[in-house]
Amino acid sequence: MENIIDLRSDTVTKPSKEMRRVISSALVGDDIYGEDPSSNALSKYTAELMGKEDAIYTCSGTMGNLLSFLTAGQHGESLLAGENAHVWCSEVGGLSGVAGLCPYPLTDDEGIPKVEDIAKASRADGNIHHPDTTILTLENTHNYRGGIAVAPDRFAAVAREGKRLGFHVHLDGARIFNASVLHKVNVKVFTKEVDSVQFCLSKGLGAPLGSMLCGTHEFIQKAKKWRKRLGGGQRQLGIVAAAGLYALQNNIDRLVEDHENAAILFELLKKGGVAVENVLNMTNMVFFLLPEDIKDEKEFLNDCAKHGLLLNTMGAGRVRLVTHLDVSRKDIERAAEIIIGVLSE
Ligand SMILES: Cc1ncc(COP(=O)(O)O)c(C=O)c1O
């Protein structure tokens, strides 16, 4: 079928012609020897953009988060995270299974734990039985909470509480530029509050792969060693790094279009009687609940696919739609028509 509309995730974007042109002419060298000019340029540009001393490429967001936990924590220590955090729910338990950390989930109804819950959850109290709490990890935008962009003041208050208690504060900023664009602030407004930040090149920014981990020079040097230990050091990385740099230089401001498309999708579905979730500070995601009489989520997805629309469910009848640079306003209108049509069949 021609013109499939793929709203499963913003990870499905394909490199544009211009990005492919940049990839094909990328200068490369051996990145393990520190000799890849494109990778070095990407690290330098990223560090400056994020207001951090240094940055490294990681093959995925999952690896960026894991490297941060391995670098900042020790086996047997504990880590505070929201109960719906991607690092805790969807990274295959790497924070425990690989980094040896004991996660302590906190309620995160509005995409971030409450300031007053941080100290209560801390086990860094000298009690011999307790796993010392050493890391607080935050997520912005928050995926499973509907793509909510946590506001700068709220974010800063929680991050500062983590710092006050002596924790390493990490930001899983897979989609941090969606948050900065939505709130119309420089991304440093968020990143200056944390010790380390991971963001994805491969999501809304439209690069085919990769993420960046940023922090102090010392932190990134240690993370680099962990990356090598895990087999994540790569050679002529410039092929990919050039795409990442292109994405950062060209595709941040346009995220506003994805947010507008999501808002239109939300309104069209709502008008069509679909049980869409109302999210404060919505970005590029729309979630809705299937009616109770639809017991088989897969059948619903298959029916949409037959009409040329691909979607994801998050379980319990909750469907997620994600806008991105490969979907147009027309696609969005068509997607709403398909969903409303399939639900009324
Ligand atoms: C909030 C968040 N963090 C981390 C990740 C992991 O990124 P990756 O799929 O590149 O491992 C994702 C992926 O969807 C995510 O949504």
The ligand as a Gaussian input file, in Angstrom:
#p B3LYP/6-31G(d) Opt

LIG

0 1
 C       11.993000       8.573000      27.383000
 C       12.852000       7.590000      26.682000
 N       14.072000       7.320000      27.153000
 C       14.891000       6.453000      26.559000
 C       14.503000       5.787000      25.425000
 C       15.423000       4.773000      24.834000
 O       15.912000       5.112000      23.591000
 P       16.438000       3.975000      22.583000
 O       15.226000       3.369000      21.961000
 O       17.283000       4.729000      21.625000
 O       17.212000       3.000000      23.382000
 C       13.229000       6.010000      24.883000
 C       12.792000       5.302000      23.682000
 O       11.669000       5.372000      23.237000
 C       12.382000       6.935000      25.540000
 O       11.152000       7.195000      25.085000

